[in-house]
Amino acid sequence: MTEERVQATATVNASPETVFEVLADPTTHQAIDGTGWVRESLDGKPVTETGQIFRMAMYHENHPQGYYEMANRIDVFDPPRAIGWQPGQGPDEKGNMMNNSKLVFGGWIWRYDLKPVGDDRTEVTLTYDWSGVPPQLRDIAFPPFEPSHLDNSLHHLAELAEARQQ
């Protein structure tokens, strides 16, 4: 594959502010994900600025430990237009990632771009971009999921935002 990103777009029946609020709340990410990989937020705090780190418990049957943690650095924070983060890990990831200087980010990015398309409707484009992944970290196939996962995630995001909009 020569393209190093996948994208999906959906229209959500909620305002950009509401959609952004859902995305900036890591406690909703497990419900948005839909793969079973993303588990609970380990910080429980909303995202408020570029450079902020939020941590998530994760699970994948092919991961050496099964359960693991990811530290996500906010690289894009432009309410209510865009939010994006880059996942990373520390050398002693399990339960002790308080020292942010030891975090290593892999170069892949999750980004959501939001555009109003009428009264309380938002066009959301989800991009998974792995163009920044260095060769030594490309021992897995990218993307590590079917591209339809993005459509599925947007569907879950719409359900959460539309319920919050009411």
PyMOL CGO cylinders between C-alpha atoms (Angstrom):
from pymol import cmd
from pymol.cgo import CYLINDER

trace = [
    CYLINDER, 0.00, 0.00, 0.00, 1.51, 3.32, -1.03, 0.3, 1, 1, 1, 1, 1, 1,
    CYLINDER, 1.51, 3.32, -1.03, -1.02, 5.49, 0.80, 0.3, 1, 1, 1, 1, 1, 1,
    CYLINDER, -1.02, 5.49, 0.80, -0.10, 5.80, 4.47, 0.3, 1, 1, 1, 1, 1, 1,
    CYLINDER, -0.10, 5.80, 4.47, -3.45, 6.89, 5.82, 0.3, 1, 1, 1, 1, 1, 1,
    CYLINDER, -3.45, 6.89, 5.82, -7.08, 5.89, 5.80, 0.3, 1, 1, 1, 1, 1, 1,
    CYLINDER, -7.08, 5.89, 5.80, -10.08, 8.17, 6.22, 0.3, 1, 1, 1, 1, 1, 1,
    CYLINDER, -10.08, 8.17, 6.22, -13.80, 7.97, 6.74, 0.3, 1, 1, 1, 1, 1, 1,
    CYLINDER, -13.80, 7.97, 6.74, -16.43, 10.69, 6.89, 0.3, 1, 1, 1, 1, 1, 1,
    CYLINDER, -16.43, 10.69, 6.89, -19.90, 10.71, 8.41, 0.3, 1, 1, 1, 1, 1, 1,
    CYLINDER, -19.90, 10.71, 8.41, -22.53, 13.27, 9.28, 0.3, 1, 1, 1, 1, 1, 1,
    CYLINDER, -22.53, 13.27, 9.28, -23.55, 13.39, 12.94, 0.3, 1, 1, 1, 1, 1, 1,
    CYLINDER, -23.55, 13.39, 12.94, -26.86, 14.90, 14.07, 0.3, 1, 1, 1, 1, 1, 1,
    CYLINDER, -26.86, 14.90, 14.07, -25.22, 16.99, 16.78, 0.3, 1, 1, 1, 1, 1, 1,
    CYLINDER, -25.22, 16.99, 16.78, -23.41, 20.31, 16.92, 0.3, 1, 1, 1, 1, 1, 1,
    CYLINDER, -23.41, 20.31, 16.92, -19.63, 20.48, 16.44, 0.3, 1, 1, 1, 1, 1, 1,
    CYLINDER, -19.63, 20.48, 16.44, -19.35, 21.57, 20.07, 0.3, 1, 1, 1, 1, 1, 1,
    CYLINDER, -19.35, 21.57, 20.07, -21.15, 18.44, 21.28, 0.3, 1, 1, 1, 1, 1, 1,
    CYLINDER, -21.15, 18.44, 21.28, -19.13, 16.13, 19.02, 0.3, 1, 1, 1, 1, 1, 1,
    CYLINDER, -19.13, 16.13, 19.02, -15.89, 17.77, 20.14, 0.3, 1, 1, 1, 1, 1, 1,
    CYLINDER, -15.89, 17.77, 20.14, -16.93, 17.43, 23.79, 0.3, 1, 1, 1, 1, 1, 1,
    CYLINDER, -16.93, 17.43, 23.79, -17.40, 13.66, 23.31, 0.3, 1, 1, 1, 1, 1, 1,
    CYLINDER, -17.40, 13.66, 23.31, -14.00, 13.31, 21.60, 0.3, 1, 1, 1, 1, 1, 1,
    CYLINDER, -14.00, 13.31, 21.60, -12.22, 15.38, 24.26, 0.3, 1, 1, 1, 1, 1, 1,
    CYLINDER, -12.22, 15.38, 24.26, -13.52, 13.03, 26.96, 0.3, 1, 1, 1, 1, 1, 1,
    CYLINDER, -13.52, 13.03, 26.96, -11.29, 9.92, 27.06, 0.3, 1, 1, 1, 1, 1, 1,
    CYLINDER, -11.29, 9.92, 27.06, -13.90, 8.11, 29.15, 0.3, 1, 1, 1, 1, 1, 1,
    CYLINDER, -13.90, 8.11, 29.15, -15.97, 7.83, 25.93, 0.3, 1, 1, 1, 1, 1, 1,
    CYLINDER, -15.97, 7.83, 25.93, -13.17, 6.34, 23.80, 0.3, 1, 1, 1, 1, 1, 1,
    CYLINDER, -13.17, 6.34, 23.80, -13.93, 2.73, 24.70, 0.3, 1, 1, 1, 1, 1, 1,
    CYLINDER, -13.93, 2.73, 24.70, -17.48, 3.16, 23.40, 0.3, 1, 1, 1, 1, 1, 1,
    CYLINDER, -17.48, 3.16, 23.40, -16.28, 4.99, 20.27, 0.3, 1, 1, 1, 1, 1, 1,
    CYLINDER, -16.28, 4.99, 20.27, -13.63, 2.38, 19.41, 0.3, 1, 1, 1, 1, 1, 1,
    CYLINDER, -13.63, 2.38, 19.41, -15.73, -0.73, 18.93, 0.3, 1, 1, 1, 1, 1, 1,
    CYLINDER, -15.73, -0.73, 18.93, -12.80, -3.18, 18.49, 0.3, 1, 1, 1, 1, 1, 1,
    CYLINDER, -12.80, -3.18, 18.49, -12.45, -4.14, 22.14, 0.3, 1, 1, 1, 1, 1, 1,
    CYLINDER, -12.45, -4.14, 22.14, -8.83, -2.93, 22.12, 0.3, 1, 1, 1, 1, 1, 1,
    CYLINDER, -8.83, -2.93, 22.12, -9.50, 0.41, 23.86, 0.3, 1, 1, 1, 1, 1, 1,
    CYLINDER, -9.50, 0.41, 23.86, -10.52, -0.06, 27.46, 0.3, 1, 1, 1, 1, 1, 1,
    CYLINDER, -10.52, -0.06, 27.46, -11.05, 2.49, 30.24, 0.3, 1, 1, 1, 1, 1, 1,
    CYLINDER, -11.05, 2.49, 30.24, -9.47, 5.89, 30.67, 0.3, 1, 1, 1, 1, 1, 1,
    CYLINDER, -9.47, 5.89, 30.67, -6.72, 5.73, 33.29, 0.3, 1, 1, 1, 1, 1, 1,
    CYLINDER, -6.72, 5.73, 33.29, -6.79, 9.48, 33.98, 0.3, 1, 1, 1, 1, 1, 1,
    CYLINDER, -6.79, 9.48, 33.98, -10.53, 10.16, 33.82, 0.3, 1, 1, 1, 1, 1, 1,
    CYLINDER, -10.53, 10.16, 33.82, -9.92, 13.81, 32.87, 0.3, 1, 1, 1, 1, 1, 1,
    CYLINDER, -9.92, 13.81, 32.87, -11.05, 15.64, 29.74, 0.3, 1, 1, 1, 1, 1, 1,
    CYLINDER, -11.05, 15.64, 29.74, -8.53, 16.83, 27.20, 0.3, 1, 1, 1, 1, 1, 1,
    CYLINDER, -8.53, 16.83, 27.20, -7.99, 20.59, 27.38, 0.3, 1, 1, 1, 1, 1, 1,
    CYLINDER, -7.99, 20.59, 27.38, -4.82, 21.51, 25.46, 0.3, 1, 1, 1, 1, 1, 1,
    CYLINDER, -4.82, 21.51, 25.46, -2.15, 20.58, 22.95, 0.3, 1, 1, 1, 1, 1, 1,
    CYLINDER, -2.15, 20.58, 22.95, 0.66, 18.58, 24.53, 0.3, 1, 1, 1, 1, 1, 1,
    CYLINDER, 0.66, 18.58, 24.53, -1.58, 17.02, 27.18, 0.3, 1, 1, 1, 1, 1, 1,
    CYLINDER, -1.58, 17.02, 27.18, -1.09, 13.30, 27.78, 0.3, 1, 1, 1, 1, 1, 1,
    CYLINDER, -1.09, 13.30, 27.78, -4.08, 11.06, 28.44, 0.3, 1, 1, 1, 1, 1, 1,
    CYLINDER, -4.08, 11.06, 28.44, -3.67, 7.39, 29.27, 0.3, 1, 1, 1, 1, 1, 1,
    CYLINDER, -3.67, 7.39, 29.27, -5.83, 4.47, 28.24, 0.3, 1, 1, 1, 1, 1, 1,
    CYLINDER, -5.83, 4.47, 28.24, -5.93, 0.84, 29.29, 0.3, 1, 1, 1, 1, 1, 1,
    CYLINDER, -5.93, 0.84, 29.29, -5.78, -1.41, 26.24, 0.3, 1, 1, 1, 1, 1, 1,
    CYLINDER, -5.78, -1.41, 26.24, -6.15, -5.07, 25.33, 0.3, 1, 1, 1, 1, 1, 1,
    CYLINDER, -6.15, -5.07, 25.33, -5.10, -7.00, 22.27, 0.3, 1, 1, 1, 1, 1, 1,
    CYLINDER, -5.10, -7.00, 22.27, -4.71, -10.77, 22.09, 0.3, 1, 1, 1, 1, 1, 1,
    CYLINDER, -4.71, -10.77, 22.09, -1.55, -10.40, 19.97, 0.3, 1, 1, 1, 1, 1, 1,
    CYLINDER, -1.55, -10.40, 19.97, 0.16, -8.00, 22.39, 0.3, 1, 1, 1, 1, 1, 1,
    CYLINDER, 0.16, -8.00, 22.39, 2.90, -9.77, 24.40, 0.3, 1, 1, 1, 1, 1, 1,
    CYLINDER, 2.90, -9.77, 24.40, 1.16, -8.88, 27.67, 0.3, 1, 1, 1, 1, 1, 1,
    CYLINDER, 1.16, -8.88, 27.67, -2.44, -8.89, 26.46, 0.3, 1, 1, 1, 1, 1, 1,
    CYLINDER, -2.44, -8.89, 26.46, -3.40, -5.95, 28.66, 0.3, 1, 1, 1, 1, 1, 1,
    CYLINDER, -3.40, -5.95, 28.66, -1.23, -2.86, 28.28, 0.3, 1, 1, 1, 1, 1, 1,
    CYLINDER, -1.23, -2.86, 28.28, -1.38, 0.93, 28.50, 0.3, 1, 1, 1, 1, 1, 1,
    CYLINDER, -1.38, 0.93, 28.50, -1.07, 3.68, 25.93, 0.3, 1, 1, 1, 1, 1, 1,
    CYLINDER, -1.07, 3.68, 25.93, -0.14, 7.29, 26.62, 0.3, 1, 1, 1, 1, 1, 1,
    CYLINDER, -0.14, 7.29, 26.62, -1.68, 9.57, 24.01, 0.3, 1, 1, 1, 1, 1, 1,
    CYLINDER, -1.68, 9.57, 24.01, -0.24, 13.03, 23.36, 0.3, 1, 1, 1, 1, 1, 1,
    CYLINDER, -0.24, 13.03, 23.36, -2.63, 15.65, 22.04, 0.3, 1, 1, 1, 1, 1, 1,
    CYLINDER, -2.63, 15.65, 22.04, -1.03, 17.06, 18.89, 0.3, 1, 1, 1, 1, 1, 1,
    CYLINDER, -1.03, 17.06, 18.89, -4.10, 18.90, 17.55, 0.3, 1, 1, 1, 1, 1, 1,
    CYLINDER, -4.10, 18.90, 17.55, -6.52, 20.79, 19.79, 0.3, 1, 1, 1, 1, 1, 1,
    CYLINDER, -6.52, 20.79, 19.79, -8.72, 23.32, 17.98, 0.3, 1, 1, 1, 1, 1, 1,
    CYLINDER, -8.72, 23.32, 17.98, -12.21, 23.33, 19.57, 0.3, 1, 1, 1, 1, 1, 1,
    CYLINDER, -12.21, 23.33, 19.57, -14.66, 22.65, 18.01, 0.3, 1, 1, 1, 1, 1, 1,
    CYLINDER, -14.66, 22.65, 18.01, -12.91, 22.04, 14.67, 0.3, 1, 1, 1, 1, 1, 1,
    CYLINDER, -12.91, 22.04, 14.67, -10.20, 19.42, 15.17, 0.3, 1, 1, 1, 1, 1, 1,
    CYLINDER, -10.20, 19.42, 15.17, -8.63, 17.10, 17.72, 0.3, 1, 1, 1, 1, 1, 1,
    CYLINDER, -8.63, 17.10, 17.72, -5.89, 14.56, 17.22, 0.3, 1, 1, 1, 1, 1, 1,
    CYLINDER, -5.89, 14.56, 17.22, -3.45, 12.48, 19.21, 0.3, 1, 1, 1, 1, 1, 1,
    CYLINDER, -3.45, 12.48, 19.21, -0.41, 10.31, 18.81, 0.3, 1, 1, 1, 1, 1, 1,
    CYLINDER, -0.41, 10.31, 18.81, -0.24, 7.09, 20.87, 0.3, 1, 1, 1, 1, 1, 1,
    CYLINDER, -0.24, 7.09, 20.87, 2.94, 6.24, 22.73, 0.3, 1, 1, 1, 1, 1, 1,
    CYLINDER, 2.94, 6.24, 22.73, 4.32, 4.02, 25.45, 0.3, 1, 1, 1, 1, 1, 1,
    CYLINDER, 4.32, 4.02, 25.45, 6.94, 4.15, 28.16, 0.3, 1, 1, 1, 1, 1, 1,
    CYLINDER, 6.94, 4.15, 28.16, 9.63, 1.62, 29.02, 0.3, 1, 1, 1, 1, 1, 1,
    CYLINDER, 9.63, 1.62, 29.02, 7.68, 0.42, 32.06, 0.3, 1, 1, 1, 1, 1, 1,
    CYLINDER, 7.68, 0.42, 32.06, 4.23, 1.01, 30.66, 0.3, 1, 1, 1, 1, 1, 1,
    CYLINDER, 4.23, 1.01, 30.66, 2.15, -1.13, 33.02, 0.3, 1, 1, 1, 1, 1, 1,
    CYLINDER, 2.15, -1.13, 33.02, 0.85, 1.07, 35.81, 0.3, 1, 1, 1, 1, 1, 1,
    CYLINDER, 0.85, 1.07, 35.81, 3.77, 3.50, 35.98, 0.3, 1, 1, 1, 1, 1, 1,
    CYLINDER, 3.77, 3.50, 35.98, 3.86, 6.07, 33.23, 0.3, 1, 1, 1, 1, 1, 1,
    CYLINDER, 3.86, 6.07, 33.23, 4.08, 9.23, 35.29, 0.3, 1, 1, 1, 1, 1, 1,
    CYLINDER, 4.08, 9.23, 35.29, 7.43, 10.28, 33.78, 0.3, 1, 1, 1, 1, 1, 1,
    CYLINDER, 7.43, 10.28, 33.78, 6.40, 11.73, 30.42, 0.3, 1, 1, 1, 1, 1, 1,
    CYLINDER, 6.40, 11.73, 30.42, 10.05, 12.24, 29.39, 0.3, 1, 1, 1, 1, 1, 1,
    CYLINDER, 10.05, 12.24, 29.39, 10.42, 8.47, 28.92, 0.3, 1, 1, 1, 1, 1, 1,
    CYLINDER, 10.42, 8.47, 28.92, 7.44, 8.16, 26.59, 0.3, 1, 1, 1, 1, 1, 1,
    CYLINDER, 7.44, 8.16, 26.59, 8.10, 7.07, 23.01, 0.3, 1, 1, 1, 1, 1, 1,
    CYLINDER, 8.10, 7.07, 23.01, 5.56, 7.93, 20.34, 0.3, 1, 1, 1, 1, 1, 1,
    CYLINDER, 5.56, 7.93, 20.34, 5.24, 5.60, 17.37, 0.3, 1, 1, 1, 1, 1, 1,
    CYLINDER, 5.24, 5.60, 17.37, 4.39, 8.10, 14.64, 0.3, 1, 1, 1, 1, 1, 1,
    CYLINDER, 4.39, 8.10, 14.64, 0.76, 7.13, 13.97, 0.3, 1, 1, 1, 1, 1, 1,
    CYLINDER, 0.76, 7.13, 13.97, -1.96, 9.70, 14.53, 0.3, 1, 1, 1, 1, 1, 1,
    CYLINDER, -1.96, 9.70, 14.53, -5.71, 9.61, 15.12, 0.3, 1, 1, 1, 1, 1, 1,
    CYLINDER, -5.71, 9.61, 15.12, -7.34, 12.86, 13.97, 0.3, 1, 1, 1, 1, 1, 1,
    CYLINDER, -7.34, 12.86, 13.97, -10.94, 14.06, 13.84, 0.3, 1, 1, 1, 1, 1, 1,
    CYLINDER, -10.94, 14.06, 13.84, -11.88, 17.09, 11.74, 0.3, 1, 1, 1, 1, 1, 1,
    CYLINDER, -11.88, 17.09, 11.74, -15.33, 18.60, 12.38, 0.3, 1, 1, 1, 1, 1, 1,
    CYLINDER, -15.33, 18.60, 12.38, -17.28, 20.86, 10.03, 0.3, 1, 1, 1, 1, 1, 1,
    CYLINDER, -17.28, 20.86, 10.03, -20.76, 22.29, 10.67, 0.3, 1, 1, 1, 1, 1, 1,
    CYLINDER, -20.76, 22.29, 10.67, -23.22, 21.35, 7.93, 0.3, 1, 1, 1, 1, 1, 1,
    CYLINDER, -23.22, 21.35, 7.93, -26.43, 22.93, 9.18, 0.3, 1, 1, 1, 1, 1, 1,
    CYLINDER, -26.43, 22.93, 9.18, -28.31, 23.34, 12.40, 0.3, 1, 1, 1, 1, 1, 1,
    CYLINDER, -28.31, 23.34, 12.40, -26.88, 20.87, 14.91, 0.3, 1, 1, 1, 1, 1, 1,
    CYLINDER, -26.88, 20.87, 14.91, -25.26, 18.70, 12.24, 0.3, 1, 1, 1, 1, 1, 1,
    CYLINDER, -25.26, 18.70, 12.24, -21.55, 18.02, 11.88, 0.3, 1, 1, 1, 1, 1, 1,
    CYLINDER, -21.55, 18.02, 11.88, -19.49, 16.39, 9.18, 0.3, 1, 1, 1, 1, 1, 1,
    CYLINDER, -19.49, 16.39, 9.18, -16.77, 14.38, 10.94, 0.3, 1, 1, 1, 1, 1, 1,
    CYLINDER, -16.77, 14.38, 10.94, -13.70, 13.09, 9.10, 0.3, 1, 1, 1, 1, 1, 1,
    CYLINDER, -13.70, 13.09, 9.10, -11.65, 10.52, 10.98, 0.3, 1, 1, 1, 1, 1, 1,
    CYLINDER, -11.65, 10.52, 10.98, -8.09, 10.01, 9.74, 0.3, 1, 1, 1, 1, 1, 1,
    CYLINDER, -8.09, 10.01, 9.74, -5.63, 7.33, 10.83, 0.3, 1, 1, 1, 1, 1, 1,
    CYLINDER, -5.63, 7.33, 10.83, -2.21, 8.38, 9.51, 0.3, 1, 1, 1, 1, 1, 1,
    CYLINDER, -2.21, 8.38, 9.51, 0.89, 6.20, 9.91, 0.3, 1, 1, 1, 1, 1, 1,
    CYLINDER, 0.89, 6.20, 9.91, 3.20, 8.14, 7.57, 0.3, 1, 1, 1, 1, 1, 1,
    CYLINDER, 3.20, 8.14, 7.57, 5.38, 9.16, 10.53, 0.3, 1, 1, 1, 1, 1, 1,
    CYLINDER, 5.38, 9.16, 10.53, 6.09, 5.61, 11.71, 0.3, 1, 1, 1, 1, 1, 1,
    CYLINDER, 6.09, 5.61, 11.71, 9.84, 4.93, 11.46, 0.3, 1, 1, 1, 1, 1, 1,
    CYLINDER, 9.84, 4.93, 11.46, 11.04, 1.74, 9.70, 0.3, 1, 1, 1, 1, 1, 1,
    CYLINDER, 11.04, 1.74, 9.70, 12.12, 0.07, 12.96, 0.3, 1, 1, 1, 1, 1, 1,
    CYLINDER, 12.12, 0.07, 12.96, 8.52, 0.22, 14.24, 0.3, 1, 1, 1, 1, 1, 1,
    CYLINDER, 8.52, 0.22, 14.24, 6.90, -1.17, 11.10, 0.3, 1, 1, 1, 1, 1, 1,
    CYLINDER, 6.90, -1.17, 11.10, 6.99, -4.77, 12.26, 0.3, 1, 1, 1, 1, 1, 1,
    CYLINDER, 6.99, -4.77, 12.26, 3.19, -4.79, 12.16, 0.3, 1, 1, 1, 1, 1, 1,
    CYLINDER, 3.19, -4.79, 12.16, 1.02, -4.21, 9.12, 0.3, 1, 1, 1, 1, 1, 1,
    CYLINDER, 1.02, -4.21, 9.12, -0.50, -0.74, 8.90, 0.3, 1, 1, 1, 1, 1, 1,
    CYLINDER, -0.50, -0.74, 8.90, -3.26, -0.12, 9.47, 0.3, 1, 1, 1, 1, 1, 1,
    CYLINDER, -3.26, -0.12, 9.47, -3.59, -2.87, 12.11, 0.3, 1, 1, 1, 1, 1, 1,
    CYLINDER, -3.59, -2.87, 12.11, -7.36, -3.06, 11.49, 0.3, 1, 1, 1, 1, 1, 1,
    CYLINDER, -7.36, -3.06, 11.49, -9.74, -3.17, 8.56, 0.3, 1, 1, 1, 1, 1, 1,
    CYLINDER, -9.74, -3.17, 8.56, -10.41, 0.31, 7.12, 0.3, 1, 1, 1, 1, 1, 1,
    CYLINDER, -10.41, 0.31, 7.12, -14.13, -0.26, 7.85, 0.3, 1, 1, 1, 1, 1, 1,
    CYLINDER, -14.13, -0.26, 7.85, -13.20, 0.16, 11.52, 0.3, 1, 1, 1, 1, 1, 1,
    CYLINDER, -13.20, 0.16, 11.52, -13.17, 3.93, 10.92, 0.3, 1, 1, 1, 1, 1, 1,
    CYLINDER, -13.17, 3.93, 10.92, -16.79, 3.86, 9.68, 0.3, 1, 1, 1, 1, 1, 1,
    CYLINDER, -16.79, 3.86, 9.68, -17.73, 1.77, 12.71, 0.3, 1, 1, 1, 1, 1, 1,
    CYLINDER, -17.73, 1.77, 12.71, -16.04, 4.25, 15.07, 0.3, 1, 1, 1, 1, 1, 1,
    CYLINDER, -16.04, 4.25, 15.07, -17.84, 7.18, 13.48, 0.3, 1, 1, 1, 1, 1, 1,
    CYLINDER, -17.84, 7.18, 13.48, -21.13, 5.34, 13.90, 0.3, 1, 1, 1, 1, 1, 1,
    CYLINDER, -21.13, 5.34, 13.90, -20.41, 4.90, 17.63, 0.3, 1, 1, 1, 1, 1, 1,
    CYLINDER, -20.41, 4.90, 17.63, -19.33, 8.54, 17.94, 0.3, 1, 1, 1, 1, 1, 1,
    CYLINDER, -19.33, 8.54, 17.94, -22.60, 9.63, 16.32, 0.3, 1, 1, 1, 1, 1, 1,
    CYLINDER, -22.60, 9.63, 16.32, -24.64, 7.57, 18.78, 0.3, 1, 1, 1, 1, 1, 1,
    CYLINDER, -24.64, 7.57, 18.78, -22.85, 9.12, 21.77, 0.3, 1, 1, 1, 1, 1, 1,
    CYLINDER, -22.85, 9.12, 21.77, -22.98, 12.71, 20.46, 0.3, 1, 1, 1, 1, 1, 1,
    CYLINDER, -22.98, 12.71, 20.46, -26.61, 12.49, 19.37, 0.3, 1, 1, 1, 1, 1, 1,
    CYLINDER, -26.61, 12.49, 19.37, -27.64, 11.13, 22.79, 0.3, 1, 1, 1, 1, 1, 1,
    CYLINDER, -27.64, 11.13, 22.79, -25.73, 13.95, 24.50, 0.3, 1, 1, 1, 1, 1, 1,
    CYLINDER, -25.73, 13.95, 24.50, -27.29, 16.57, 22.15, 0.3, 1, 1, 1, 1, 1, 1,
    CYLINDER, -27.29, 16.57, 22.15, -30.86, 15.75, 23.22, 0.3, 1, 1, 1, 1, 1, 1,
]
cmd.load_cgo(trace, "trace")
